[in-house]
Amino acid sequence: MINNFQDFQKFGQTNVDTAVKFFGEWNKSWQAIAAEMTDYSKRAFEDGTATFEKLAGAKSLEQAFEIQSSFAKRAYEDYVAQLTKIGGMYTNLAKDAYKPVEKAFQNGR
């Protein structure tokens, strides 16, 4: 009887440890994603502000068009690069968060 109780206790502790690792990885990944999105938003705002200042100082319609076109191209390329990066971070989040669960299933067999 005592052996079974100790086994049960060990099994319970293993599950708690797995859950703590799972939520720890989950939390770190979400913090990294939030920090990356904050940095991107800050960069985009600063670029938009700088572009507006350039537009305000434009001496001709052609120059204003060139400034705006350059900004649109840069903003689009930055956005696509950011989406790719964040997509990769979400993928890693899923993989890392699943590792403790996968290990628990393997140990349970």
GULO-696403 format. One record per residue: residue in three letters; x, y, z of N, C-alpha, C, O in turn. Coordinates in steps of 0.001 Angstrom, whole numbers, padded with zeros to 6 digits, always signed. Layout:
<nodes>
ALAXYZXYZXYZXYZ...
</nodes>
This chain:
<nodes>
MET+000830-001205+000000+000000+000000+000000+000866+001257+000000+000563+002210-000718ILE+001924+001276+000782+002771+002464+000858+003476+002687-000471+003643+003828-000903ASN+003887+001616-001116+004514+001743-002425+003577+002418-003411+004003+003301-004155ASN+002329+002027-003432+001353+002612-004346+001135+004086-004045+001011+004899-004961PHE+001087+004433-002764+000896+005832-002384+002095+006671-002818+001920+007784-003315GLN+003310+006151-002635+004511+006873-003051+004559+007021-004565+004967+008064-005076ASP+004149+005993-005278+004076+006080-006737+003066+007140-007159+003311+007923-008076PHE+001928+007150-006472+000886+008130-006776+001393+009544-006502+001142+010459-007286GLN+002109+009721-005385+002662+011024-005040+003689+011470-006086+003703+012630-006498LYS+004530+010555-006501+005551+010858-007505+004895+011245-008833+005326+012187-009499PHE+003855+010511-009203+003115+010807-010431+002497+012201-010353+002560+012961-011320GLY+001905+012539-009219+001300+013861-009034+002335+014964-009115+002087+015998-009735GLN+003491+014763-008500+004549+015772-008523+005089+015959-009940+005391+017078-010354THR+005206+014869-010670+005664+014951-012057+004694+015781-012882+005112+016601-013700ASN+003409+015572-012673+002409+016348-013421+002448+017823-013050+002288+018679-013920VAL+002656+018133-011786+002753+019529-011360+003991+020166-011980+003926+021291-012476ASP+005118+019458-011955+006344+019980-012558+006156+020243-014053+006615+021258-014578THR+005484+019328-014721+005219+019485-016155+004362+020715-016410+004630+021485-017331ALA+003335+020897-015597+002455+022057-015764+003206+023360-015519+003008+024332-016249VAL+004060+023394-014507+004833+024602-014205+005774+024927-015367+005885+026087-015762LYS+006445+023924-015914+007336+024151-017060+006552+024649-018271+006982+025564-018974PHE+005395+024032-018499+004544+024419-019627+004164+025891-019532+004329+026641-020494PHE+003655+026305-018376+003212+027691-018226+004391+028663-018196+004254+029812-018614GLY+005541+028215-017707+006733+029059-017731+007177+029351-019157+007462+030496-019506GLU+007233+028303-019981+007601+028483-021389+006566+029339-022112+006916+030219-022899TRP+005330+029083-021847+004227+029824-022474+004360+031310-022152+004249+032158-023038ASN+004598+031615-020884+004697+032998-020433+005903+033705-021055+005775+034840-021515LYS+007066+033059-021079+008260+033671-021669+008044+033968-023149+008442+035024-023641SER+007423+033051-023843+007196+033246-025281+006247+034409-025533+006484+035216-026432TRP+005184+034503-024756+004232+035607-024937+004889+036950-024620+004609+037950-025281GLN+005758+036975-023613+006467+038214-023290+007387+038627-024436+007483+039810-024762ALA+008058+037661-025043+008943+037964-026172+008140+038493-027359+008570+039431-028030ILE+006991+037903-027618+006135+038360-028723+005639+039775-028446+005649+040623-029338ALA+005210+040030-027224+004727+041372-026860+005842+042410-026990+005605+043516-027476ALA+007042+042063-026562+008169+042992-026671+008496+043277-028137+008785+044415-028510GLU+008448+042241-028953+008730+042417-030385+007675+043304-031034+008014+044176-031835MET+006425+043102-030711+005358+043924-031280+005475+045381-030809+005213+046308-031576THR+005862+045571-029567+006057+046921-029041+007194+047623-029784+007071+048788-030162ASP+008292+046910-029987+009424+047484-030719+009031+047844-032154+009387+048906-032663TYR+008293+046938-032790+007863+047197-034164+006955+048431-034218+007118+049285-035090SER+006016+048520-033302+005099+049663-033276+005858+050967-033077+005545+051978-033706LYS+006850+050938-032207+007653+052130-031948+008430+052531-033209+008461+053704-033579ARG+009053+051548-033858+009807+051831-035087+008896+052384-036183+009252+053341-036871ALA+007727+051780-036338+006790+052221-037373+006310+053645-037100+006200+054458-038018PHE+006029+053937-035839+005588+055292-035490+006685+056311-035769+006424+057371-036336GLU+007921+055986-035367+009043+056894-035585+009292+057116-037080+009572+058235-037510ASP+009189+056048-037862+009379+056173-039310+008268+057025-039918+008529+057860-040784GLY+007044+056818-039474+005928+057614-039976+006070+059085-039631+005781+059959-040448THR+006521+059348-038409+006729+060736-037975+007834+061403-038794+007690+062540-039241ALA+008936+060680-038983+010044+061227-039774+009601+061483-041213+009983+062490-041810THR+008815+060596-041759+008323+060770-043136+007410+061981-043228+007485+062745-044191PHE+006543+062163-042228+005653+063323-042221+006461+064622-042199+006129+065586-042889GLU+007529+064630-041393+008384+065821-041340+009041+066085-042695+009154+067233-043125LYS+009471+065014-043363+010061+065182-044696+009027+065715-045681+009321+066582-046505LEU+007799+065174-045581+006738+065639-046479+006422+067109-046250+006169+067855-047196ALA+006438+067517-044989+006146+068914-044673+007209+069837-045267+006924+070993-045578GLY+008420+069335-045422+009508+070149-045967+009723+069966-047461+010655+070541-048024ALA+008888+069185-048105+009051+068926-049538+008872+070218-050335+007977+071016-050058LYS+009725+070405-051312+009719+071637-052104+008899+071515-053391+008564+072514-054028SER+008587+070279-053756+007803+070099-054977+006881+068892-054815+007038+068074-053909LEU+005935+068816-055710+005004+067694-055712+005743+066392-056023+005428+065347-055454GLU+006722+066455-056923+007515+065271-057269+008298+064756-056061+008351+063552-055810GLN+008896+065673-055328+009652+065286-054141+008718+064668-053096+009077+063671-052469ALA+007546+065233-052901+006574+064693-051953+006130+063293-052382+005984+062396-051552PHE+005917+063120-053686+005529+061807-054196+006633+060791-053965+006357+059650-053595GLU+007874+061187-054177+009023+060295-053969+009146+059907-052483+009394+058745-052162ILE+008976+060865-051604+009043+060603-050160+007941+059629-049758+008181+058677-049015GLN+006739+059876-050253+005602+059017-049907+005772+057613-050476+005470+056633-049795SER+006242+057503-051692+006462+056194-052312+007524+055402-051564+007372+054204-051323SER+008583+056079-051206+009656+055432-050448+009137+054937-049100+009464+053832-048668PHE+008334+055758-048446+007760+055365-047154+006840+054155-047311+006907+053215-046519ALA+005988+054178-048325+005049+053069-048528+005796+051763-048782+005427+050721-048240LYS+006834+051815-049595+007626+050621-049887+008308+050109-048616+008269+048914-048325ARG+008926+051012-047869+009621+050657-046638+008647+050081-045606+008946+049086-044945ALA+007490+050712-045477+006498+050267-044499+005976+048870-044853+005800+048026-043974TYR+005731+048635-046138+005251+047324-046568+006297+046234-046317+005980+045168-045788GLU+007536+046511-046700+008606+045527-046504+008832+045240-045021+009045+044092-044630ASP+008785+046283-044203+008935+046130-042753+007795+045284-042177+008009+044416-041330TYR+006585+045562-042657+005406+044840-042173+005491+043351-042511+005218+042502-041662VAL+005864+043043-043732+005979+041643-044146+007090+040945-043355+006922+039803-042927ALA+008201+041612-043162+009294+041030-042377+008852+040795-040936+009190+039776-040335GLN+008101+041734-040393+007619+041591-039013+006630+040441-038896+006682+039679-037930LEU+005738+040306-039857+004787+039187-039837+005515+037847-039890+005139+036900-039198THR+006543+037774-040702+007335+036543-040800+008004+036234-039467+007986+035097-038997LYS+008587+037251-038874+009275+037065-037597+008297+036644-036496+008584+035722-035732ILE+007162+037305-036416+006167+036983-035390+005587+035592-035643+005336+034845-034697GLY+005374+035243-036900+004894+033898-037228+005856+032832-036730+005439+031812-036183GLY+007142+033075-036921+008160+032154-036419+008139+032071-034897+008323+030999-034321MET+007914+033203-034261+007852+033212-032791+006640+032427-032290+006729+031714-031289TYR+005512+032556-032982+004325+031775-032603+004577+030279-032788+004158+029466-031964THR+005255+029928-033863+005584+028522-034106+006474+027985-032995+006236+026897-032471ASN+007497+028751-032639+008385+028338-031547+007647+028260-030222+007920+027380-029406LEU+006713+029179-030006+005904+029145-028788+005167+027819-028685+005177+027172-027637ALA+004536+027425-029764+003787+026169-029756+004706+024971-029529+004386+024074-028750LYS+005842+024964-030209+006782+023847-030058+007329+023770-028644+007340+022698-028040ASP+007787+024910-028105+008380+024923-026773+007367+024600-025686+007683+023905-024720ALA+006166+025097-025844+005144+024845-024831+004699+023386-024846+004278+022852-023820TYR+004790+022756-025984+004337+021369-026098+005375+020366-025602+005026+019235-025265LYS+006642+020763-025554+007709+019840-025162+007470+019172-023808+007595+017951-023724PRO+007133+019910-022738+006900+019235-021457+005715+018264-021504+005740+017217-020857VAL+004705+018607-022253+003532+017737-022368+003913+016468-023121+003522+015368-022731GLU+004666+016619-024186+005117+015470-024975+005984+014536-024105+005847+013313-024143LYS+006872+015158-023328+007738+014369-022456+006924+013622-021402+007239+012478-021077ALA+005900+014244-020875+005042+013591-019882+004328+012390-020480+004206+011348-019835PHE+003853+012538-021723+003191+011422-022391+004167+010277-022646+003819+009106-022497GLN+005378+010625-023027+006381+009581-023280+006759+008870-021993+006952+007654-021994ASN+006869+009607-020897+007207+008988-019615+006055+008173-019054+006260+007223-018298GLY+004855+008549-019427+003673+007841-018926+003460+006497-019580+002725+005663-019052ARG+004080+006272-020702+003886+005002-021420+004758+003941-020913+004714+002816-021411
</nodes>
